[in-house]
């Protein structure tokens, strides 16, 4: 993994009064590097090193969102809406880049030889408040649309069945249930591809350059399209590592979320180059 840019990136969100991305050239094509598939595993290795260097700060950050996941699961159970748990888990992949903003901050501080701090990571979004919150609203809207579409697919597939967790489990054993699962998976895949292309590096850039959500999406899309093989492999790695975290009753996310978050920062630094 190229490391020539590491430690030589003075333009970061801890420096107040720096110019926003509005003055940067559009559409940033000259800023995008082509990367190879072998670099993907270098990002993971760098993420692992950051996670170890940050120590309890990274793990505590991941634990916050694991606790949040349990709270959502308990809430759905209390409301007898467990049928929404599966689309909510899929939706987690859509909003995960937003949750990892603090991890990008930790990696940025380690890159500059600074000590990571938990509260600084937890409130990292405040360094570009308006645009990061705008990105959060967009991602949440995207997830809500996906959840509503999943509910609509259920209603169309089983028009005479009340929506509940028990009904979903029962219907999945039928032929109609398999069709429902196939259609839902296909639609969810389309949502995931769109979210990845537009959001793979948007939030790291928004934190790093104080960019707006549109500039971040443009850079992310160009980076993904310039190195499609590496990006497909990177997306697959994200899915596999996140799936490990989910199948361990969310506990594995304490490690999986920091690992992917830190690795994403290094992926962004390899794919996008700024001349300061």
C-alpha positions as CSV (number, residue, x, y, z in Angstrom):
1,X,0.0,0.0,0.0
2,X,1.5,3.4,-0.9
3,X,2.4,5.3,2.1
4,X,4.0,8.4,0.6
5,X,1.1,10.6,1.6
6,X,1.0,9.4,5.2
7,X,2.0,12.0,7.8
8,X,2.2,14.8,5.1
9,X,-1.4,15.9,5.0
10,X,-1.6,19.1,7.0
11,X,-5.1,20.1,5.8
12,X,-7.3,18.3,8.2
13,X,-10.5,19.1,10.2
14,X,-8.6,19.9,13.5
15,X,-7.3,23.1,11.9
16,X,-9.9,25.8,12.2
17,X,-10.6,28.3,9.5
18,X,-9.4,26.2,6.6
19,X,-11.3,26.6,3.2
20,X,-14.2,24.3,2.5
21,X,-14.3,22.1,-0.6
22,X,-16.3,24.8,-2.5
23,X,-13.0,26.1,-4.0
24,X,-11.8,22.7,-5.2
25,X,-11.8,21.8,-8.9
26,X,-14.8,19.9,-10.2
27,X,-15.2,17.1,-10.9
28,X,-12.0,16.1,-9.0
29,X,-10.9,13.6,-11.7
30,X,-7.3,14.6,-11.4
31,X,-7.4,13.7,-7.7
32,X,-8.4,10.1,-8.1
33,X,-5.7,7.3,-8.1
34,X,-6.2,3.9,-9.7
35,X,-5.7,1.1,-7.1
36,X,-5.1,-2.6,-7.5
37,X,-6.9,-5.5,-5.8
38,X,-3.8,-6.3,-3.8
39,X,-4.0,-3.0,-2.0
40,X,-7.4,-4.0,-0.5
41,X,-5.6,-6.3,2.0
42,X,-3.1,-3.6,2.8
43,X,-6.1,-1.4,3.9
44,X,-7.2,-4.2,6.2
45,X,-3.7,-4.6,7.6
46,X,-3.5,-0.8,8.2
47,X,-6.9,-0.8,9.8
48,X,-5.8,-3.6,12.1
49,X,-2.7,-1.6,13.1
50,X,-4.8,1.5,13.8
51,X,-7.2,-0.5,15.9
52,X,-4.4,-1.9,18.0
53,X,-2.7,1.4,18.3
54,X,-6.0,3.1,19.4
55,X,-6.6,0.4,22.0
56,X,-9.7,0.7,24.1
57,X,-10.8,3.9,22.2
58,X,-11.7,1.9,19.0
59,X,-13.3,-0.9,20.9
60,X,-15.4,1.4,23.1
61,X,-16.5,3.3,19.9
62,X,-17.7,0.0,18.4
63,X,-19.4,-1.1,21.6
64,X,-21.6,2.1,21.6
65,X,-23.2,1.0,18.3
66,X,-23.5,-2.6,19.4
67,X,-25.5,-1.3,22.4
68,X,-27.6,0.8,20.0
69,X,-28.3,-2.2,17.9
70,X,-29.5,-4.2,20.9
71,X,-31.7,-1.3,21.9
72,X,-33.3,-1.2,18.4
73,X,-33.8,-5.0,18.5
74,X,-35.5,-4.9,21.9
75,X,-37.7,-2.0,20.8
76,X,-38.8,-3.9,17.7
77,X,-39.6,-6.9,19.8
78,X,-41.7,-4.8,22.2
79,X,-43.7,-3.4,19.3
80,X,-44.1,-6.8,17.7
81,X,-42.3,-5.6,14.7
82,X,-39.5,-8.1,14.5
83,X,-40.3,-8.6,10.8
84,X,-38.4,-5.3,10.3
85,X,-35.3,-6.7,11.9
86,X,-33.9,-8.2,8.7
87,X,-34.4,-5.0,6.5
88,X,-33.0,-3.0,9.4
89,X,-29.9,-5.2,9.5
90,X,-29.5,-4.7,5.7
91,X,-30.1,-1.0,6.3
92,X,-27.2,-1.0,8.8
93,X,-24.9,-1.5,5.8
94,X,-26.3,1.6,4.2
95,X,-25.7,3.9,7.2
96,X,-22.5,2.3,8.4
97,X,-20.2,4.9,6.8
98,X,-21.9,7.6,9.0
99,X,-21.4,5.5,12.1
100,X,-17.7,5.2,11.3
101,X,-17.0,8.9,11.2
102,X,-15.3,8.8,14.6
103,X,-13.1,6.0,13.4
104,X,-11.9,8.1,10.5
105,X,-11.0,10.7,13.0
106,X,-9.0,8.2,15.1
107,X,-7.0,7.0,12.0
108,X,-6.4,10.6,11.0
109,X,-5.0,11.5,14.4
110,X,-2.8,8.4,14.4
111,X,-1.6,9.3,10.9
112,X,-0.4,12.7,12.2
113,X,1.2,11.1,15.3
114,X,-1.5,12.4,17.7
115,X,-3.1,10.5,20.5
116,X,-6.7,9.4,19.8
117,X,-9.4,10.4,22.3
118,X,-12.8,8.7,22.7
119,X,-14.9,11.9,23.1
120,X,-13.1,13.5,20.1
121,X,-14.0,10.4,18.0
122,X,-17.6,10.4,19.3
123,X,-18.1,14.0,18.3
124,X,-16.0,14.0,15.2
125,X,-19.0,15.0,13.1
126,X,-18.9,18.5,14.8
127,X,-15.8,19.4,12.7
128,X,-18.1,19.6,9.6
129,X,-21.5,19.7,11.4
130,X,-23.9,20.9,8.7
131,X,-22.6,18.7,5.8
132,X,-22.1,15.5,7.9
133,X,-25.6,15.9,9.4
134,X,-26.9,16.4,5.9
135,X,-25.2,13.2,4.8
136,X,-26.7,11.5,7.8
137,X,-30.2,12.6,6.9
138,X,-29.7,11.4,3.3
139,X,-28.5,8.0,4.5
140,X,-31.3,7.7,7.0
141,X,-33.9,8.6,4.3
142,X,-32.3,6.1,2.0
143,X,-32.6,3.4,4.8
144,X,-36.2,4.4,5.5
145,X,-37.1,4.1,1.9
146,X,-35.5,0.6,1.8
147,X,-37.4,-0.5,4.9
148,X,-40.7,0.8,3.5
149,X,-40.1,-1.0,0.2
150,X,-39.3,-4.2,2.0
151,X,-42.6,-3.9,3.9
152,X,-44.4,-3.2,0.6
153,X,-42.8,-6.3,-1.0
154,X,-44.1,-8.3,2.0
155,X,-47.6,-6.9,1.6
156,X,-47.7,-7.6,-2.1
157,X,-46.3,-11.2,-1.6
158,X,-48.6,-12.0,1.3
159,X,-51.7,-9.8,0.9
160,X,-53.8,-11.7,3.4
161,X,-51.1,-12.0,6.1
162,X,-50.6,-9.6,9.0
163,X,-47.1,-8.3,9.2
164,X,-45.4,-9.9,12.2
165,X,-42.2,-11.8,13.0
166,X,-44.0,-15.1,13.3
167,X,-45.8,-14.6,10.0
168,X,-42.6,-13.9,8.3
169,X,-40.9,-17.0,9.6
170,X,-43.9,-19.1,8.6
171,X,-44.2,-17.7,5.1
172,X,-40.5,-18.1,4.3
173,X,-41.1,-21.9,4.4
174,X,-43.5,-21.6,1.4
175,X,-42.9,-21.1,-2.3
176,X,-44.2,-17.5,-2.0
177,X,-41.8,-17.0,0.8
178,X,-38.8,-17.9,-1.5
179,X,-40.1,-15.5,-4.1
180,X,-40.4,-12.8,-1.5
181,X,-36.8,-13.5,-0.3
182,X,-35.4,-13.4,-3.9
183,X,-37.2,-10.2,-4.8
184,X,-36.2,-8.5,-1.5
185,X,-32.6,-9.6,-1.9
186,X,-32.4,-8.2,-5.5
187,X,-33.9,-4.9,-4.5
188,X,-31.7,-4.6,-1.4
189,X,-28.7,-5.4,-3.6
190,X,-29.5,-2.5,-5.8
191,X,-29.8,-0.2,-2.8
192,X,-26.5,-1.4,-1.5
193,X,-24.7,-0.9,-4.8
194,X,-26.0,2.7,-5.1
195,X,-25.0,3.4,-1.5
196,X,-21.5,2.0,-1.9
197,X,-20.8,3.8,-5.2
198,X,-21.9,7.2,-3.8
199,X,-20.8,6.8,-0.2
200,X,-17.6,4.6,-0.2
201,X,-15.4,7.6,0.5
202,X,-17.9,10.5,0.8
203,X,-17.8,10.7,4.6
204,X,-14.0,10.3,5.0
205,X,-13.6,13.2,2.5
206,X,-16.2,15.3,4.3
207,X,-14.3,14.9,7.5
208,X,-10.9,15.4,5.9
209,X,-11.7,18.3,3.6
210,X,-14.8,19.7,5.1
211,X,-16.5,19.0,1.8
212,X,-20.3,18.9,1.2
213,X,-22.2,15.8,0.5
214,X,-22.4,16.3,-3.2
215,X,-18.7,16.8,-3.6
216,X,-18.1,13.7,-1.5
217,X,-20.5,11.6,-3.6
218,X,-18.8,12.8,-6.8
219,X,-15.4,11.8,-5.6
220,X,-16.6,8.5,-4.2
221,X,-18.3,7.5,-7.5
222,X,-15.2,8.4,-9.5
223,X,-12.9,6.5,-7.2
224,X,-15.2,3.4,-7.4
225,X,-15.5,3.6,-11.2
226,X,-11.8,4.2,-11.7
227,X,-10.8,0.9,-9.9
228,X,-13.8,-1.4,-10.3
229,X,-12.1,-4.7,-9.6
230,X,-10.5,-3.4,-6.4
231,X,-13.7,-1.7,-5.3
232,X,-15.8,-4.9,-5.9
233,X,-13.3,-6.8,-3.8
234,X,-13.4,-4.1,-1.1
235,X,-17.2,-4.2,-1.0
236,X,-17.1,-8.0,-0.6
237,X,-14.6,-7.7,2.2
238,X,-16.9,-5.2,4.0
239,X,-19.9,-7.5,3.6
240,X,-18.0,-10.6,4.9
241,X,-16.4,-8.8,7.9
242,X,-19.8,-7.1,8.8
243,X,-21.6,-10.4,8.4
244,X,-19.2,-11.9,10.9
245,X,-20.1,-9.1,13.3
246,X,-23.9,-9.7,12.8
247,X,-24.0,-13.5,13.1
248,X,-22.2,-13.3,16.4
249,X,-25.3,-11.6,17.9
250,X,-23.9,-8.2,17.1
251,X,-21.0,-8.7,19.5
252,X,-18.5,-9.2,16.7
253,X,-19.3,-5.7,15.6
254,X,-17.1,-4.4,18.5
255,X,-14.2,-5.6,16.3
256,X,-15.7,-5.6,12.8
257,X,-16.9,-2.0,12.8
258,X,-13.6,-0.4,14.0
259,X,-11.6,-2.7,11.6
260,X,-13.6,-1.6,8.5
261,X,-13.8,2.0,9.7
262,X,-10.0,2.3,10.1
263,X,-9.4,0.4,6.8
264,X,-11.8,2.7,5.0
265,X,-9.7,5.7,6.0
266,X,-6.7,4.1,4.4
267,X,-8.6,3.2,1.3
268,X,-9.7,6.8,1.0
269,X,-6.1,8.0,1.4
270,X,-4.9,5.6,-1.3
271,X,-7.7,6.4,-3.7
272,X,-7.8,10.2,-3.4
273,X,-4.8,12.5,-3.4
274,X,-4.9,16.2,-2.5
275,X,-2.2,18.7,-3.2
276,X,-1.8,21.0,-0.2
